[in-house]
Amino acid sequence: MSNVDYDPKKAHEYYMKRRKLKGRRSTKGFNQTQREQWEYAKAQLEEQHDKANQQIAADKARKLKELSEQLAKQREEMSERAQDLISDLRDKLRDMPKEQRALMKEKIEKLIGNIRSELKSNKQKLKQFGKLKKSQISASATKAKESEAKSHESRLDKAIETIRRKNSVSAMKSTAQPTKSIASVKSKGTKISSGFTSGTNATKKKSKKK
């Protein structure tokens, strides 16, 4: 049985989101070096992202384990305290004279019942507290993952823009360099031309004197 969700609204939202991301990180116009830089940078960022998520999951697991241990310890302490109270009451009842024991038995059994009832109530409250704390830990981990996802997207955007910007700067430099050379050549050519002209004029003047 397939569990694929074909909801049109969700499908459209997913498509628009992916299209936006794809367009935003288009490598159109990139040369081979830039594509390699992008793939390498992306791989490093993906690894960082995975490690961050693993750390979030590890922190969540640690907190849940600590909470579970804490709750178990509190339940054990509750049971021990209740059992100690019950034992004390039964010891008192056993140490009473026979006549007094018959009169106090019902009262002590009622007290023991109250202790057990209170223990059950306290354990139930502790259970509810544990559920709340687990929910808070899970919610905190989910929020941390969402924050990390946003940071990851931001880092990817920054990486591709850095590569694109560096390429633009390099292109501007490479374009400016030939222009400078041409200007230099033109300048030198003018001087050579001027010298040649002046030399020719001097030759003509000598010819006239003769």
KEBA-327705 format. One record per atom (N, C-alpha, C, CB): residue number from 0; chain; atom name; x, y, z. Coordinates in steps of 0.1 Angstrom, whole numbers. Glycine has a CB too. Layout:
! residues N
- k;c;a;px;py;pz
- NUM;A;CA;X;Y;Z
...
***
This chain:
! residues 210
- k;c;a;px;py;pz
- 0;A;N;8;-12;0
- 0;A;CA;0;0;0
- 0;A;C;9;13;0
- 0;A;CB;-10;0;12
- 1;A;N;6;22;-9
- 1;A;CA;14;34;-10
- 1;A;C;10;44;0
- 1;A;CB;12;40;-24
- 2;A;N;20;51;6
- 2;A;CA;18;62;15
- 2;A;C;21;75;10
- 2;A;CB;27;59;28
- 3;A;N;22;76;-4
- 3;A;CA;25;89;-10
- 3;A;C;13;98;-9
- 3;A;CB;28;87;-25
- 4;A;N;17;111;-6
- 4;A;CA;6;121;-4
- 4;A;C;5;129;-18
- 4;A;CB;10;131;7
- 5;A;N;-7;129;-24
- 5;A;CA;-8;135;-37
- 5;A;C;-16;148;-35
- 5;A;CB;-16;126;-46
- 6;A;N;-16;154;-24
- 6;A;CA;-24;167;-22
- 6;A;C;-19;178;-31
- 6;A;CB;-23;171;-7
- 7;A;N;-27;183;-40
- 7;A;CA;-23;193;-50
- 7;A;C;-17;206;-44
- 7;A;CB;-35;197;-58
- 8;A;N;-23;210;-33
- 8;A;CA;-18;222;-26
- 8;A;C;-4;220;-21
- 8;A;CB;-27;227;-15
- 9;A;N;-1;209;-14
- 9;A;CA;12;206;-9
- 9;A;C;22;204;-20
- 9;A;CB;11;194;0
- 10;A;N;17;198;-31
- 10;A;CA;26;195;-42
- 10;A;C;30;208;-48
- 10;A;CB;19;186;-53
- 11;A;N;21;218;-50
- 11;A;CA;24;231;-56
- 11;A;C;34;239;-47
- 11;A;CB;11;239;-58
- 12;A;N;32;238;-34
- 12;A;CA;40;245;-24
- 12;A;C;55;240;-25
- 12;A;CB;35;244;-10
- 13;A;N;55;226;-26
- 13;A;CA;68;220;-27
- 13;A;C;75;223;-40
- 13;A;CB;67;204;-26
- 14;A;N;68;223;-51
- 14;A;CA;73;227;-64
- 14;A;C;79;241;-64
- 14;A;CB;63;225;-75
- 15;A;N;71;250;-59
- 15;A;CA;75;264;-59
- 15;A;C;87;266;-50
- 15;A;CB;64;273;-54
- 16;A;N;88;259;-39
- 16;A;CA;99;261;-30
- 16;A;C;112;255;-37
- 16;A;CB;97;253;-17
- 17;A;N;111;244;-43
- 17;A;CA;122;238;-49
- 17;A;C;127;246;-62
- 17;A;CB;119;223;-54
- 18;A;N;117;251;-69
- 18;A;CA;120;259;-80
- 18;A;C;128;272;-76
- 18;A;CB;107;263;-88
- 19;A;N;123;278;-65
- 19;A;CA;130;290;-60
- 19;A;C;144;287;-56
- 19;A;CB;122;296;-48
- 20;A;N;146;276;-49
- 20;A;CA;159;273;-45
- 20;A;C;168;270;-57
- 20;A;CB;159;261;-35
- 21;A;N;163;262;-66
- 21;A;CA;171;259;-78
- 21;A;C;175;271;-86
- 21;A;CB;163;249;-87
- 22;A;N;165;280;-88
- 22;A;CA;168;293;-95
- 22;A;C;178;301;-88
- 22;A;CB;155;300;-98
- 23;A;N;177;301;-75
- 23;A;CA;186;310;-67
- 23;A;C;200;305;-67
- 23;A;CB;181;310;-52
- 24;A;N;202;292;-69
- 24;A;CA;215;287;-69
- 24;A;C;219;281;-83
- 24;A;CB;217;276;-58
- 25;A;N;214;288;-93
- 25;A;CA;218;284;-106
- 25;A;C;232;285;-109
- 25;A;CB;209;292;-117
- 26;A;N;238;275;-116
- 26;A;CA;253;276;-119
- 26;A;C;254;280;-134
- 26;A;CB;260;262;-116
- 27;A;N;244;285;-140
- 27;A;CA;244;289;-154
- 27;A;C;255;300;-155
- 27;A;CB;230;295;-158
- 28;A;N;264;298;-165
- 28;A;CA;274;308;-167
- 28;A;C;287;304;-160
- 28;A;CB;270;322;-163
- 29;A;N;287;294;-151
- 29;A;CA;299;290;-144
- 29;A;C;308;282;-153
- 29;A;CB;295;281;-132
- 30;A;N;321;285;-151
- 30;A;CA;330;276;-159
- 30;A;C;333;264;-151
- 30;A;CB;344;284;-161
- 31;A;N;342;255;-156
- 31;A;CA;344;242;-150
- 31;A;C;350;244;-136
- 31;A;CB;354;234;-159
- 32;A;N;359;253;-135
- 32;A;CA;365;256;-121
- 32;A;C;355;260;-111
- 32;A;CB;376;267;-122
- 33;A;N;346;269;-115
- 33;A;CA;336;273;-106
- 33;A;C;326;262;-102
- 33;A;CB;327;285;-113
- 34;A;N;323;254;-112
- 34;A;CA;314;242;-109
- 34;A;C;320;233;-99
- 34;A;CB;310;235;-122
- 35;A;N;333;231;-101
- 35;A;CA;341;222;-91
- 35;A;C;341;228;-77
- 35;A;CB;355;219;-97
- 36;A;N;344;242;-77
- 36;A;CA;344;249;-64
- 36;A;C;330;248;-57
- 36;A;CB;348;264;-66
- 37;A;N;320;249;-65
- 37;A;CA;306;249;-59
- 37;A;C;303;235;-54
- 37;A;CB;296;253;-70
- 38;A;N;306;224;-61
- 38;A;CA;304;211;-57
- 38;A;C;312;207;-44
- 38;A;CB;307;201;-68
- 39;A;N;324;212;-44
- 39;A;CA;333;210;-32
- 39;A;C;328;217;-20
- 39;A;CB;347;214;-35
- 40;A;N;324;230;-22
- 40;A;CA;319;238;-11
- 40;A;C;306;232;-6
- 40;A;CB;317;253;-16
- 41;A;N;297;228;-15
- 41;A;CA;284;222;-12
- 41;A;C;286;210;-4
- 41;A;CB;276;220;-24
- 42;A;N;295;201;-8
- 42;A;CA;298;189;-1
- 42;A;C;302;191;14
- 42;A;CB;308;180;-8
- 43;A;N;311;202;15
- 43;A;CA;316;205;29
- 43;A;C;305;210;38
- 43;A;CB;327;216;28
- 44;A;N;296;219;32
- 44;A;CA;285;224;39
- 44;A;C;275;214;43
- 44;A;CB;278;235;31
- 45;A;N;273;204;34
- 45;A;CA;263;193;37
- 45;A;C;269;185;48
- 45;A;CB;261;184;24
- 46;A;N;282;183;48
- 46;A;CA;288;175;59
- 46;A;C;286;182;72
- 46;A;CB;303;172;56
- 47;A;N;288;196;72
- 47;A;CA;287;204;84
- 47;A;C;272;203;89
- 47;A;CB;291;218;82
- 48;A;N;263;204;80
- 48;A;CA;249;203;83
- 48;A;C;245;190;89
- 48;A;CB;240;205;70
- 49;A;N;250;179;84
- 49;A;CA;247;166;89
- 49;A;C;253;164;103
- 49;A;CB;254;155;80
- 50;A;N;265;170;105
- 50;A;CA;271;169;119
- 50;A;C;263;177;129
- 50;A;CB;285;174;118
- 51;A;N;258;189;124
- 51;A;CA;250;197;133
- 51;A;C;237;190;137
- 51;A;CB;246;211;126
- 52;A;N;230;183;127
- 52;A;CA;218;176;130
- 52;A;C;221;164;139
- 52;A;CB;212;171;117
- 53;A;N;232;157;137
- 53;A;CA;236;146;145
- 53;A;C;238;151;160
- 53;A;CB;249;139;140
- 54;A;N;244;163;161
- 54;A;CA;246;168;175
- 54;A;C;233;171;182
- 54;A;CB;255;181;174
- 55;A;N;224;177;174
- 55;A;CA;210;180;179
- 55;A;C;204;167;184
- 55;A;CB;202;188;168
- 56;A;N;204;157;175
- 56;A;CA;198;144;179
- 56;A;C;205;138;191
- 56;A;CB;199;134;167
- 57;A;N;218;139;192
- 57;A;CA;225;134;203
- 57;A;C;222;141;216
- 57;A;CB;241;135;201
- 58;A;N;220;154;215
- 58;A;CA;217;162;227
- 58;A;C;202;159;232
- 58;A;CB;217;177;224
- 59;A;N;193;157;222
- 59;A;CA;180;153;225
- 59;A;C;180;139;232
- 59;A;CB;171;152;212
- 60;A;N;187;130;227
- 60;A;CA;188;116;233
- 60;A;C;194;117;247
- 60;A;CB;196;107;224
- 61;A;N;204;125;249
- 61;A;CA;210;126;262
- 61;A;C;201;132;272
- 61;A;CB;223;135;261
- 62;A;N;193;142;268
- 62;A;CA;184;149;277
- 62;A;C;172;139;281
- 62;A;CB;178;162;271
- 63;A;N;168;132;271
- 63;A;CA;157;122;273
- 63;A;C;161;111;283
- 63;A;CB;152;116;260
- 64;A;N;174;107;281
- 64;A;CA;179;96;289
- 64;A;C;181;101;304
- 64;A;CB;193;92;284
- 65;A;N;186;114;305
- 65;A;CA;188;120;318
- 65;A;C;174;121;325
- 65;A;CB;195;133;317
- 66;A;N;164;126;317
- 66;A;CA;151;127;323
- 66;A;C;145;114;327
- 66;A;CB;141;134;313
- 67;A;N;146;104;319
- 67;A;CA;141;91;322
- 67;A;C;148;85;335
- 67;A;CB;144;81;311
- 68;A;N;161;87;336
- 68;A;CA;168;83;349
- 68;A;C;163;91;361
- 68;A;CB;183;85;347
- 69;A;N;161;104;359
- 69;A;CA;156;112;370
- 69;A;C;142;108;375
- 69;A;CB;156;127;366
- 70;A;N;134;105;365
- 70;A;CA;120;101;368
- 70;A;C;120;88;375
- 70;A;CB;111;101;356
- 71;A;N;128;79;370
- 71;A;CA;129;65;376
- 71;A;C;134;66;391
- 71;A;CB;138;56;368
- 72;A;N;144;75;393
- 72;A;CA;149;77;407
- 72;A;C;138;83;416
- 72;A;CB;161;86;406
- 73;A;N;131;92;411
- 73;A;CA;120;99;419
- 73;A;C;109;89;422
- 73;A;CB;114;111;412
- 74;A;N;106;80;413
- 74;A;CA;95;70;415
- 74;A;C;100;60;426
- 74;A;CB;92;62;402
- 75;A;N;113;57;425
- 75;A;CA;119;47;434
- 75;A;C;119;53;448
- 75;A;CB;133;43;430
- 76;A;N;123;66;449
- 76;A;CA;123;73;462
- 76;A;C;109;74;468
- 76;A;CB;129;87;461
- 77;A;N;99;77;460
- 77;A;CA;85;78;464
- 77;A;C;81;64;470
- 77;A;CB;76;82;453
- 78;A;N;84;54;463
- 78;A;CA;80;40;467
- 78;A;C;86;37;480
- 78;A;CB;83;30;456
- 79;A;N;99;40;481
- 79;A;CA;107;37;493
- 79;A;C;101;44;506
- 79;A;CB;122;40;492
- 80;A;N;98;57;504
- 80;A;CA;92;65;515
- 80;A;C;79;60;519
- 80;A;CB;91;80;511
- 81;A;N;71;56;509
- 81;A;CA;57;51;512
- 81;A;C;59;37;520
- 81;A;CB;49;49;500
- 82;A;N;68;29;515
- 82;A;CA;70;16;521
- 82;A;C;75;17;535
- 82;A;CB;80;8;512
- 83;A;N;84;27;537
- 83;A;CA;89;30;551
- 83;A;C;78;34;560
- 83;A;CB;100;40;550
- 84;A;N;69;42;556
- 84;A;CA;58;47;564
- 84;A;C;49;35;567
- 84;A;CB;50;58;557
- 85;A;N;46;27;557
- 85;A;CA;37;15;559
- 85;A;C;44;5;569
- 85;A;CB;34;8;545
- 86;A;N;57;3;567
- 86;A;CA;64;-6;576
- 86;A;C;64;-1;591
- 86;A;CB;78;-8;572
- 87;A;N;65;12;592
- 87;A;CA;65;18;606
- 87;A;C;51;16;612
- 87;A;CB;69;33;605
- 88;A;N;41;18;605
- 88;A;CA;27;16;610
- 88;A;C;25;2;614
- 88;A;CB;17;21;600
- 89;A;N;29;-7;606
- 89;A;CA;27;-21;608
- 89;A;C;35;-26;621
- 89;A;CB;30;-30;596
- 90;A;N;47;-20;622
- 90;A;CA;55;-24;633
- 90;A;C;49;-19;646
- 90;A;CB;69;-17;632
- 91;A;N;43;-7;645
- 91;A;CA;36;-1;657
- 91;A;C;24;-10;661
- 91;A;CB;32;13;654
- 92;A;N;17;-14;651
- 92;A;CA;5;-22;653
- 92;A;C;9;-36;659
- 92;A;CB;-3;-25;640
- 93;A;N;20;-41;654
- 93;A;CA;24;-54;659
- 93;A;C;29;-53;674
- 93;A;CB;35;-60;650
- 94;A;N;35;-42;677
- 94;A;CA;41;-40;691
- 94;A;C;30;-36;701
- 94;A;CB;52;-29;690
- 95;A;N;18;-33;697
- 95;A;CA;8;-29;706
- 95;A;C;2;-41;714
- 95;A;CB;-4;-22;698
- 96;A;N;-3;-39;726
- 96;A;CA;-9;-50;733
- 96;A;C;-21;-55;724
- 96;A;CB;-15;-45;747
- 97;A;N;-25;-67;727
- 97;A;CA;-35;-74;719
- 97;A;C;-48;-66;718
- 97;A;CB;-38;-88;724
- 98;A;N;-53;-61;730
- 98;A;CA;-65;-54;730
- 98;A;C;-65;-41;722
- 98;A;CB;-69;-51;745
- 99;A;N;-53;-33;724
- 99;A;CA;-52;-21;717
- 99;A;C;-50;-23;702
- 99;A;CB;-40;-13;722
- 100;A;N;-44;-34;698
- 100;A;CA;-41;-38;684
- 100;A;C;-55;-39;677
- 100;A;CB;-33;-50;683
- 101;A;N;-64;-46;684
- 101;A;CA;-77;-48;678
- 101;A;C;-84;-35;675
- 101;A;CB;-86;-57;687
- 102;A;N;-82;-25;684
- 102;A;CA;-89;-12;683
- 102;A;C;-82;-4;672
- 102;A;CB;-89;-5;696
- 103;A;N;-69;-5;671
- 103;A;CA;-61;4;662
- 103;A;C;-59;-2;648
- 103;A;CB;-48;7;668
- 104;A;N;-62;-15;646
- 104;A;CA;-60;-22;633
- 104;A;C;-67;-15;622
- 104;A;CB;-64;-36;634
- 105;A;N;-80;-12;623
- 105;A;CA;-87;-6;613
- 105;A;C;-82;8;609
- 105;A;CB;-102;-5;617
- 106;A;N;-79;16;620
- 106;A;CA;-74;29;617
- 106;A;C;-60;29;610
- 106;A;CB;-72;36;631
- 107;A;N;-51;20;614
- 107;A;CA;-38;19;608
- 107;A;C;-39;14;593
- 107;A;CB;-29;9;616
- 108;A;N;-48;4;591
- 108;A;CA;-50;0;577
- 108;A;C;-56;11;568
- 108;A;CB;-60;-12;577
- 109;A;N;-64;19;574
- 109;A;CA;-69;31;567
- 109;A;C;-57;40;563
- 109;A;CB;-80;38;575
- 110;A;N;-49;43;573
- 110;A;CA;-37;51;570
- 110;A;C;-28;45;559
- 110;A;CB;-29;53;584
- 111;A;N;-26;32;560
- 111;A;CA;-18;26;550
- 111;A;C;-25;27;536
- 111;A;CB;-17;11;553
- 112;A;N;-38;26;536
- 112;A;CA;-45;28;523
- 112;A;C;-43;42;518
- 112;A;CB;-60;25;525
- 113;A;N;-43;52;527
- 113;A;CA;-41;66;523
- 113;A;C;-27;68;517
- 113;A;CB;-44;75;535
- 114;A;N;-18;62;523
- 114;A;CA;-4;63;519
- 114;A;C;-2;57;505
- 114;A;CB;6;55;528
- 115;A;N;-8;45;502
- 115;A;CA;-8;39;489
- 115;A;C;-15;48;478
- 115;A;CB;-14;25;490
- 116;A;N;-26;53;483
- 116;A;CA;-34;62;473
- 116;A;C;-26;74;470
- 116;A;CB;-48;66;480
- 117;A;N;-20;80;480
- 117;A;CA;-12;92;477
- 117;A;C;0;89;468
- 117;A;CB;-7;98;490
- 118;A;N;6;77;471
- 118;A;CA;17;73;463
- 118;A;C;13;71;448
- 118;A;CB;23;59;468
- 119;A;N;2;65;446
- 119;A;CA;-3;63;432
- 119;A;C;-6;77;425
- 119;A;CB;-16;55;432
- 120;A;N;-12;86;433
- 120;A;CA;-15;100;428
- 120;A;C;-2;107;424
- 120;A;CB;-23;108;438
- 121;A;N;8;106;433
- 121;A;CA;21;113;431
- 121;A;C;28;107;419
- 121;A;CB;30;112;443
- 122;A;N;27;94;417
- 122;A;CA;34;87;405
- 122;A;C;27;92;392
- 122;A;CB;33;72;407
- 123;A;N;14;93;393
- 123;A;CA;6;98;381
- 123;A;C;10;112;378
- 123;A;CB;-9;97;384
- 124;A;N;12;121;388
- 124;A;CA;16;135;386
- 124;A;C;30;135;380
- 124;A;CB;16;143;399
- 125;A;N;39;126;385
- 125;A;CA;52;125;380
- 125;A;C;53;121;365
- 125;A;CB;61;115;389
- 126;A;N;44;111;362
- 126;A;CA;42;107;348
- 126;A;C;38;118;339
- 126;A;CB;32;95;347
- 127;A;N;29;126;343
- 127;A;CA;24;137;335
- 127;A;C;35;148;333
- 127;A;CB;12;144;341
- 128;A;N;43;150;344
- 128;A;CA;54;159;344
- 128;A;C;64;154;334
- 128;A;CB;60;161;358
- 129;A;N;67;141;334
- 129;A;CA;76;135;325
- 129;A;C;72;137;310
- 129;A;CB;78;120;328
- 130;A;N;59;135;308
- 130;A;CA;54;137;294
- 130;A;C;56;151;289
- 130;A;CB;39;133;293
- 131;A;N;53;160;298
- 131;A;CA;55;174;295
- 131;A;C;70;178;292
- 131;A;CB;50;183;306
- 132;A;N;79;173;300
- 132;A;CA;93;176;298
- 132;A;C;98;169;285
- 132;A;CB;101;170;310
- 133;A;N;93;157;282
- 133;A;CA;97;150;270
- 133;A;C;93;158;258
- 133;A;CB;92;136;270
- 134;A;N;80;163;259
- 134;A;CA;75;171;248
- 134;A;C;83;184;246
- 134;A;CB;60;175;251
- 135;A;N;87;190;257
- 135;A;CA;95;202;256
- 135;A;C;109;200;250
- 135;A;CB;97;209;270
- 136;A;N;115;188;254
- 136;A;CA;128;185;248
- 136;A;C;127;182;233
- 136;A;CB;133;172;255
- 137;A;N;116;175;229
- 137;A;CA;114;172;215
- 137;A;C;111;185;207
- 137;A;CB;102;162;213
- 138;A;N;103;194;213
- 138;A;CA;100;206;206
- 138;A;C;113;215;205
- 138;A;CB;89;214;214
- 139;A;N;121;215;215
- 139;A;CA;134;223;214
- 139;A;C;143;217;203
- 139;A;CB;141;222;228
- 140;A;N;143;204;202
- 140;A;CA;152;198;192
- 140;A;C;146;201;178
- 140;A;CB;152;182;194
- 141;A;N;133;200;177
- 141;A;CA;127;204;164
- 141;A;C;130;218;160
- 141;A;CB;112;201;164
- 142;A;N;129;227;169
- 142;A;CA;132;241;167
- 142;A;C;147;243;163
- 142;A;CB;129;250;179
- 143;A;N;156;236;170
- 143;A;CA;170;237;167
- 143;A;C;173;231;153
- 143;A;CB;178;228;177
- 144;A;N;166;221;149
- 144;A;CA;168;216;135
- 144;A;C;163;225;125
- 144;A;CB;160;202;134
- 145;A;N;151;232;127
- 145;A;CA;146;242;118
- 145;A;C;156;253;117
- 145;A;CB;132;247;123
- 146;A;N;161;258;128
- 146;A;CA;171;269;128
- 146;A;C;183;265;120
- 146;A;CB;174;273;142
- 147;A;N;188;253;122
- 147;A;CA;200;248;115
- 147;A;C;197;247;100
- 147;A;CB;204;234;120
- 148;A;N;185;243;96
- 148;A;CA;181;242;82
- 148;A;C;182;255;75
- 148;A;CB;167;236;80
- 149;A;N;177;265;82
- 149;A;CA;177;279;77
- 149;A;C;192;284;76
- 149;A;CB;169;289;86
- 150;A;N;199;281;86
- 150;A;CA;213;285;86
- 150;A;C;221;278;74
- 150;A;CB;220;282;99
- 151;A;N;217;266;72
- 151;A;CA;224;258;61
- 151;A;C;220;264;48
- 151;A;CB;219;243;62
- 152;A;N;208;267;46
- 152;A;CA;204;274;33
- 152;A;C;211;287;31
- 152;A;CB;189;276;33
- 153;A;N;213;294;42
- 153;A;CA;220;307;41
- 153;A;C;235;305;38
- 153;A;CB;219;315;55
- 154;A;N;241;295;44
- 154;A;CA;255;292;41
- 154;A;C;257;288;26
- 154;A;CB;260;281;50
- 155;A;N;247;280;21
- 155;A;CA;248;276;7
- 155;A;C;247;288;-2
- 155;A;CB;236;266;3
- 156;A;N;237;297;1
- 156;A;CA;236;310;-7
- 156;A;C;249;318;-7
- 156;A;CB;224;318;-1
- 157;A;N;254;319;5
- 157;A;CA;267;327;6
- 157;A;C;278;321;-2
- 157;A;CB;270;328;21
- 158;A;N;279;308;-1
- 158;A;CA;290;301;-8
- 158;A;C;289;303;-23
- 158;A;CB;289;286;-5
- 159;A;N;277;301;-29
- 159;A;CA;276;302;-44
- 159;A;C;278;317;-48
- 159;A;CB;262;297;-48
- 160;A;N;273;326;-40
- 160;A;CA;275;340;-43
- 160;A;C;289;344;-42
- 160;A;CB;267;349;-33
- 161;A;N;297;338;-33
- 161;A;CA;311;341;-32
- 161;A;C;318;336;-44
- 161;A;CB;317;334;-19
- 162;A;N;315;324;-48
- 162;A;CA;321;319;-61
- 162;A;C;318;327;-73
- 162;A;CB;317;304;-63
- 163;A;N;305;331;-74
- 163;A;CA;301;340;-85
- 163;A;C;308;353;-85
- 163;A;CB;285;341;-85
- 164;A;N;309;359;-73
- 164;A;CA;315;372;-71
- 164;A;C;330;372;-75
- 164;A;CB;313;378;-57
- 165;A;N;337;361;-70
- 165;A;CA;351;360;-73
- 165;A;C;353;358;-88
- 165;A;CB;357;348;-66
- 166;A;N;344;352;-95
- 166;A;CA;345;350;-109
- 166;A;C;344;363;-116
- 166;A;CB;335;340;-114
- 167;A;N;334;371;-111
- 167;A;CA;332;385;-117
- 167;A;C;344;393;-116
- 167;A;CB;320;391;-111
- 168;A;N;350;393;-104
- 168;A;CA;362;401;-101
- 168;A;C;374;397;-111
- 168;A;CB;367;400;-87
- 169;A;N;375;383;-112
- 169;A;CA;386;378;-120
- 169;A;C;383;382;-135
- 169;A;CB;386;362;-119
- 170;A;N;371;381;-139
- 170;A;CA;367;385;-153
- 170;A;C;370;399;-156
- 170;A;CB;353;382;-156
- 171;A;N;368;408;-146
- 171;A;CA;370;422;-147
- 171;A;C;385;425;-149
- 171;A;CB;364;430;-136
- 172;A;N;393;417;-141
- 172;A;CA;408;419;-141
- 172;A;C;413;414;-154
- 172;A;CB;414;411;-129
- 173;A;N;408;403;-159
- 173;A;CA;413;397;-172
- 173;A;C;410;406;-183
- 173;A;CB;408;383;-174
- 174;A;N;398;413;-182
- 174;A;CA;394;422;-193
- 174;A;C;402;435;-192
- 174;A;CB;379;425;-191
- 175;A;N;405;440;-180
- 175;A;CA;412;452;-179
- 175;A;C;427;451;-183
- 175;A;CB;412;457;-164
- 176;A;N;433;439;-181
- 176;A;CA;447;437;-185
- 176;A;C;450;439;-199
- 176;A;CB;451;423;-181
- 177;A;N;443;433;-209
- 177;A;CA;446;436;-223
- 177;A;C;444;450;-227
- 177;A;CB;437;427;-232
- 178;A;N;434;457;-221
- 178;A;CA;432;471;-224
- 178;A;C;444;480;-220
- 178;A;CB;420;476;-216
- 179;A;N;450;476;-209
- 179;A;CA;462;483;-204
- 179;A;C;474;481;-214
- 179;A;CB;466;479;-190
- 180;A;N;475;469;-219
- 180;A;CA;486;465;-228
- 180;A;C;484;472;-241
- 180;A;CB;486;450;-230
- 181;A;N;472;473;-246
- 181;A;CA;469;480;-259
- 181;A;C;473;494;-257
- 181;A;CB;455;478;-263
- 182;A;N;469;500;-246
- 182;A;CA;472;514;-244
- 182;A;C;487;517;-244
- 182;A;CB;466;519;-231
- 183;A;N;494;507;-237
- 183;A;CA;508;508;-236
- 183;A;C;515;507;-250
- 183;A;CB;514;498;-227
- 184;A;N;510;498;-258
- 184;A;CA;515;496;-271
- 184;A;C;513;508;-280
- 184;A;CB;509;484;-278
- 185;A;N;500;514;-279
- 185;A;CA;497;526;-287
- 185;A;C;506;537;-283
- 185;A;CB;482;530;-284
- 186;A;N;509;539;-270
- 186;A;CA;517;549;-265
- 186;A;C;531;548;-270
- 186;A;CB;518;549;-250
- 187;A;N;537;535;-270
- 187;A;CA;550;533;-275
- 187;A;C;550;535;-290
- 187;A;CB;554;519;-272
- 188;A;N;540;531;-297
- 188;A;CA;539;533;-311
- 188;A;C;539;547;-315
- 188;A;CB;526;526;-317
- 189;A;N;533;556;-308
- 189;A;CA;533;570;-310
- 189;A;C;547;576;-309
- 189;A;CB;523;577;-300
- 190;A;N;554;571;-299
- 190;A;CA;568;576;-297
- 190;A;C;577;572;-308
- 190;A;CB;573;571;-284
- 191;A;N;575;559;-312
- 191;A;CA;583;554;-323
- 191;A;C;580;562;-336
- 191;A;CB;581;539;-325
- 192;A;N;567;564;-338
- 192;A;CA;563;571;-350
- 192;A;C;568;585;-350
- 192;A;CB;548;571;-351
- 193;A;N;568;592;-339
- 193;A;CA;573;606;-338
- 193;A;C;588;606;-340
- 193;A;CB;570;611;-324
- 194;A;N;595;597;-335
- 194;A;CA;610;596;-337
- 194;A;C;613;594;-352
- 194;A;CB;616;586;-329
- 195;A;N;606;586;-358
- 195;A;CA;608;583;-372
- 195;A;C;606;595;-381
- 195;A;CB;600;571;-377
- 196;A;N;595;602;-378
- 196;A;CA;591;614;-385
- 196;A;C;602;625;-384
- 196;A;CB;578;619;-380
- 197;A;N;606;627;-371
- 197;A;CA;616;637;-369
- 197;A;C;629;634;-375
- 197;A;CB;618;639;-354
- 198;A;N;632;621;-376
- 198;A;CA;644;616;-382
- 198;A;C;644;619;-397
- 198;A;CB;647;601;-380
- 199;A;N;633;617;-403
- 199;A;CA;631;619;-418
- 199;A;C;632;634;-421
- 199;A;CB;617;614;-422
- 200;A;N;626;642;-413
- 200;A;CA;627;657;-415
- 200;A;C;642;661;-414
- 200;A;CB;619;664;-404
- 201;A;N;649;656;-405
- 201;A;CA;663;660;-403
- 201;A;C;671;656;-416
- 201;A;CB;669;653;-391
- 202;A;N;668;644;-422
- 202;A;CA;675;640;-434
- 202;A;C;672;649;-445
- 202;A;CB;670;625;-437
- 203;A;N;659;653;-446
- 203;A;CA;655;662;-457
- 203;A;C;662;676;-456
- 203;A;CB;640;665;-456
- 204;A;N;664;681;-444
- 204;A;CA;671;694;-442
- 204;A;C;685;693;-446
- 204;A;CB;670;698;-427
- 205;A;N;692;682;-443
- 205;A;CA;706;680;-447
- 205;A;C;707;679;-462
- 205;A;CB;711;667;-441
- 206;A;N;697;673;-469
- 206;A;CA;697;672;-483
- 206;A;C;696;686;-490
- 206;A;CB;686;664;-488
- 207;A;N;688;695;-484
- 207;A;CA;686;708;-489
- 207;A;C;699;717;-488
- 207;A;CB;675;715;-481
- 208;A;N;706;715;-477
- 208;A;CA;718;722;-474
- 208;A;C;729;719;-485
- 208;A;CB;724;720;-461
- 209;A;N;729;706;-489
- 209;A;CA;739;702;-499
- 209;A;C;735;708;-512
- 209;A;CB;739;687;-500
***
